[in-house]
Amino acid sequence: MTLDIGGRSASEIADSLRALIERGDLSPGELLPPVRSLAEELGVNRNTVVAAYRQLTQAGIIVTRGRSGTRVADLSPVAQEGFAAGSVLRDVGTGNPDPDRIPDLTGVLTGMAGRPVLYGEPVIDPGLERWATEWMRAGLPRENEMRLTITSGAADAVERLLAQALTRDDAVALEDPCFLTSIHTVRIGGYRPVPVPVDDEGMTVAGLEAALAQGVRAVVHTPRAQNPTGASLSEHRARELRAVLRDHPFVLVVEDDHFSLLSRRPFHSLITPDQRRWALVRSVSKFLGPDMCLAVTASDPETAERLAMRLTPGTTWVSHLLQRLTLALVTDAATMAAIERAGAHYAARNAAFVGMLADHGMPAAAGDGLNLWIELPVPARGVCEQLMRRGWLARPGDEFALGVQDASHRLRLTVHDLDAHDAARLASDVAASVRAAGGRLAEPEVA
């Protein structure tokens, strides 16, 4: 199709392209003419077309992909965490914590309100700040000066951290496979995701090196219970990755330790005294419930100041009622004991289900976190279709993939809230679905 692109100035060319996109003459993902050929066709200087493309890139209308060319931005929605709306199937792909494992709030609500908070007062509750300082400091280098910021959850923190450091089309290193919210945040922000493969020990060294060579300006990673794989950084891998980052002190390193108090694994950070721009984010949503929209961010002073500036135009602070409720819960011995039991519960249920799969000839490993990442001998989409016929709704691995190929042969399952009978039925149905999709299973080990 010949495109009717016109204009002599950068603004005119940009307006012409925008009109084609708005009319649907150019579709999401469609390739635009190379700069040189469009400049020759319009009889303008090459820099004029470069400027037009830059205007549209900054507006998020088109994206540049280097040698892959410039394309119309694809704003199709990213899959989201949570229950699938309107489904009659048993949903085992939610990624949700067990509601029965979320502490009861009623016992502390009446005594935590206190006096009203007015404009101009400190944005962090003093009691929460004292507790959070000790919580966040553990595992970070003592040499690093640290400031705290409270945001409305981890996703809010990561979005604002990237926004204060990046501009559209800047490159961001993301784990691959990746947490769905991170994919969504980077896409909506207009940044360019650079996938870094993840194995059982976290981000790979070669993958991070390759991402840094492509000029990423930020690295977002999960030190424990990576979603969807359940991987956690080993001490050895963390040391190797810190050595790689040592030559890139001004790259923003964002650590999303979302599972924190529930984790069964030690915390190993990538942040060193040499890292000039860094942030550690810990949300309370996994252990106090998704409706407790609060996260604590520890960061270097400059990043903290920039993050505070990003909060100013909107919600200047997170509700002090919510902050006091959080403090009351995390300083309550019974609540902390319940959180510890919840962490043990998730680990035990996941391990038990992995054993059930092994009984059906499907070897798997239980990482840390709320989910299981199951390897399949056939594409997961076909297995999911077969599971639907058996009454289950699961998530195929390619929903979490940026570039990794084996994700299409992975299944992410959330099974910790199934009782023993339903867990056994699901394990049997997964095996049957694999066979129905054309896969062959190993012979179960005989005790």
N, C-alpha and C positions, 0 to 999 in steps of 0.2 A: 504494500500500500504506500502510495506517495503522500507524504505529509505536507500539508499546506502551512509551513512555518514561514513567518514573515518578520520584518523589522530591520532597522538599521542600527539602533542603539541596543545596549544590553537590556534595558528595561522593556523596550518594544519586543525583543526576541523572547524574553522571559514571559511577558504577558501573552504572547502568541502561543507558547508552549503550554502555559497554564490553561488557556482556553481550550486547547485540544484535549488536555487531560480531563477538564471538567465536563466536556461534552461526551467523553467516553471514546473519542477517536484514538486515544492512547490509553492502554490498559495497564493496571499494576503489573510490574515486572517487565514491561516491554522495553526493548532497547532503544535508546535515542541515537541520533546520528553522531558519529565521531566529531569532535570539535573542528578538526581541519576540514572535513568534507562539508560540514554545515557552513563554515566561514566562507568557503569557496562558492557554495551555492548561493549564499546571500550577498556575496561581494563585500564582506566586511573583514576587518582585522581579526585574526585568531583570538586575540585577547578579549575582544568584544563578546565572543561566544563563551569564552571561559568565564567572564564576568556574569553573563546571563545564567549559565549553569550554576554558578556559585550562589546567586540570589535564590534560585529554586532549591538548591541543596540546603541552604540555611533555613529555608521555610519548611523543610521536611517533605517537599513535594517530589523530589527526585533523590537518588542516592548514587554515589560514585563507587565503583568497584575496581579501580585500577585498570589492569589489562582486560578485565571482564566488561569494561565499558560503563556507561551511565544509563540507569534505568529508572522508570517511574516507580516511586516508592510503593511497596506493598503494605497496605494498612489492614490486611486481613487479621482477624482477632487471633490471639494466642490462646491455646487451651489454658483453663484456669483450674486452680486447686479447689477441692470441695466436692460436695454432693452434686451429681448430675440432676438438674431440675426435670421433673416430670417423668422420671423413669420408674417403672414398676419392678425393675430388677434389683437384686441385692447388690448394692454398690460396694465393691472391694477395691476401689481405686481412689478413695477420697483424700488420703493424706491427712485426715483429721486425727487429733488426739481422741482418746476414749472419754466421752462426757462423764462417765462414772468415775474417772480418775482425776477430774478437775476439782480442786478443793472447794468446799462450800464456803460462800462469802458471808452468809448471814451472821455468823458469830462475831465478825469484826466490824460489820458495817456501822453499827450504832455508835461505836466509840471513836471513829476515826475522822469525823467530819471537821471539827474544829471551827475556827473563825473564818469569815470570808476573806478571799484574797483579791486585792485590787490592782489596777494598772500601776506599773512602775515598781512593783515588788520583785524580789528574786524569782526567776522562772523555775528554779528547781527547789523542791521542798527540802529544807535543811536536813531532816532526818533521813530521807531517801538518799540524799547526796552523800552523807556519811557512810551509809551501808553500801551504796553502789561503788564508792571509791575503793573500798576494800575488795569488793567482788570483781571489779574490772582490773584492778592492779595485779591480781594474781596471774602469773604467767606472762606478763609483759616486762620488758627490760626496765629495771629500776632507774636507769639513766634517762629514760624518756620522760620529758615533762608531759603531763596528761591533763586534759580538761574534759569535763563531762557535758553532754547535751542530752536532753530528753526529747524523744520524738514519738509520733503516733504509730509505733510499730517499726519492725525492721525494714519492711518495704519502703516506708516513708523515709527512713534514715538513708537507705541506699540511694533512693531517687534524688534526695537533696544533696547527698555527698557527690554524686556524679554531676549534678547540675551546677554545683559551685566550682567544679574543676574542669569541666569539658564544654566544648561547643559541638554543634551538629557535625556529624561525620567523623568525629574523633573516634579512635579505636579503643575498645575495651576488651580485655581478656576475660573470658567467661569459661567456667568448667563445661566440659562436654562429655556426657550429657549434663543438662543444666536444669536448675530449679526454674519452674515455669514463670514465677514472678520476676526473676532476673531477666529472662528473655523478654518479657513484656515491658519491663522498665527500660531496657536498652533500646528496644524497637520504638517505643513511644517517644523517648528522648531524642531519637534521630541519630544515635551513636552507631558505630560499626562494630558488631560483635566479632571477636577473633577467638575461635574455639581452642581450648587447651584440653587435650584428652585427660581423663581421670582413670586411674586404676585402683587397686585395693588400698594403696597408700596415699591417695589423693592426687592432686595435679602432678602430671609427669614433668620431669626436668626438661626433657627435649621439647615438650609442648610449650612450656613457659619461655624457654629460650627463643623458640620460633616466634611466639607472640611478641616478645620484646623487640625482636629484630624487625617486626612489622610496624613498630612505633606506637604500641599501645600506651595510652596515657593513664590508664587505671587497670587494676587487677582486682576482680571480685572472686573470692574463694570461700569455701566452707571448711573450717579446720576439723569439724567433727560431724558425723551423721549426715554426710552429703546427700542431698535430695536430687536424684532418685536412688543413687547407688548404695547409700549407707556407708561409704568409705570415710575413713578418718585419717588425718595426717599422722604418719609414723614419725618418731623422733628423727630417724635417719633421713627420711624424705624432707622433713621440715628444714633440717640442716642444709641439705643440698639446695633447696629452693631459696633459702636465705642467702646462700653464696651467689646464686644467679642474680638475685635482686640487689646485691651489694653495689653493682655497677650502675644501678638505676635508682638513685636515692630520691628523685623527684617524681617518680611514678607513684600515683596514689594507690596504696594497698588497702583494700577493704576486706575485713574478715567478718563473715556473718556466722557467728556461733549460736545459731538459732536453738539448738537442742540443750545447750549449757547444763543446767542443773539436772536434767534427765539423762545425760550421756553416761555411758558405761566406759568411755575411753578418756585417756588423759588429754589435756589441752596443749597443743604445740603450735606456737605462733610463728608467722613469717616476719613479724615486725622486729627490727633490730634497732640499736641506737643510731645506726647510720641512715635509717629511713626517715626522710624529712616530712613525708606526707603519708599519713596512715590513719586508720580508724578501725576500732573493734566494736561490733554491734551485737548486743544481746537483747533479744526480745523476751517478754514473759509469756507470750501467747501459747507456747507448747505446754507449759506446766501450770499456768494460771487460767488458761482458756483464751481462744481467739478474740473474744469480746473485750479482753483487757488490752486495749490498743495502746501499748506502751513499750518502748525500747530505750535502753541506755546505750549511748555511744561514747566511747572514750577515744580521744584523738589528740593529735598534736595541736598546740595552741592556735596556729594559723588556720588549720582546717576547722577547728571548733568555732573560731570567729566567723569564718565564711559560712559555716553551717547555721550559725545563729542568725546571720543576715538573711539566709534563705527562709528561715522561719518567720522573720519579721513581717513580710507582706501579707501573710495569711494568719494562721493560728500562732500567736506570739509564744504561747506556752501550752503544754499539755496540762489538762485539768489537774489542779492540786488535789481534788477529791480522789481522782484516779491514782495520783502519786501516793497519797496517804494510805489508800486501800492496798496498793502494792506493798508499801513498807510494812503495814500491819500484818500482811500475809507472810512475807518472807522472813519476818522476825518472830513468827509464831511457831513454836516447837512442833505442835501437832500438824500444822500445814507442811512444814519442811519434811517431817516424817512421811506424810502422805505423798509428797513429791518423790521421795526416795523409793517408796513402794511402787509408784507409777513407773519409774524408770526401770526397776527390776521386772515389773509386769510386762512391759513392752519387749524387753530383751528375751524373757522366757517364752512368751507367746510366739515371737518370730522364730526362735530356735526350735520350738516344738513343731511349727509348721514346716520348717526346712526338713526335719526328720520325717514328717509324713510324706513330703515329696520324694525323699530318698527311697522310701518304701515302695514307691510307684516307679522307680527307675529314673528319677529326675534329680540328680545331684545339684545342690545349691548351697549358698553360704548366706548366713545371716550377718549383715553388717550392724551398724548402730543406727538408731532412729526409729521412726514410725512405720517404715515401709520395707518391703523386700524387693530385690531386683533380680528377677529370675531369668536365667539364660534358657533359650528354647532352640530346638533343632530346626525349626521352621519359622517363617515370618509371624510376628506377634499379631498382626491384624487378622490373619485367618484364625488364630487361636481365640482371639477376642470374640469373633463372630460365633465360633462354636460354643464359647462360654455363655454368650447371650441366649443361645437356644436351650441352655441348661439353667437359666435363671440368674446369671451373674453378669455384672458390669465391671470390667477391668480396664486398665490403661495400657495401651501399647507403648513400647519404649521410644518409638520414633517421635512421639509428642514432645519429648525432652531433648531431642537431638539437635545440635547445631551443624555438625558435619560428620560425626562418628558413624561408621557404617553398621557396627554390630548392634546398635540400639534397635534396629528394626527386628532383631531376634531376641528382644528382651520384653519382659512383662513386669510392670510395677504393681504390686499388690499391697493393700492395707488390710491386715488380717487380725490385728491384736484384739479386736472387739468381738471376734467370733468365739462361740463356745466350742467345746471339744467336738461335738457332733457335727456342727456346721463346718468347722475347720477340716475335719476328715472328709466330709462330702466335697468341699472345694478342692482339696488336694486330688481326690479321685477324679473330679470333673476336669481339672487342669490336664491331668494325664490323658484322659479320654479325648479332650479337645485337641491336644497335640497329635494324637493318633488320627483323629478325624481330619485334621488339616494336612495329613501326609507325613507326619514326623515319626521317627523311630526312637524308642526309649531304651535306655540301658537295662540290663537285667538287674532287678533289685538284689541287694546284698542279703545273703541268708545269714542270720545270726547263728 
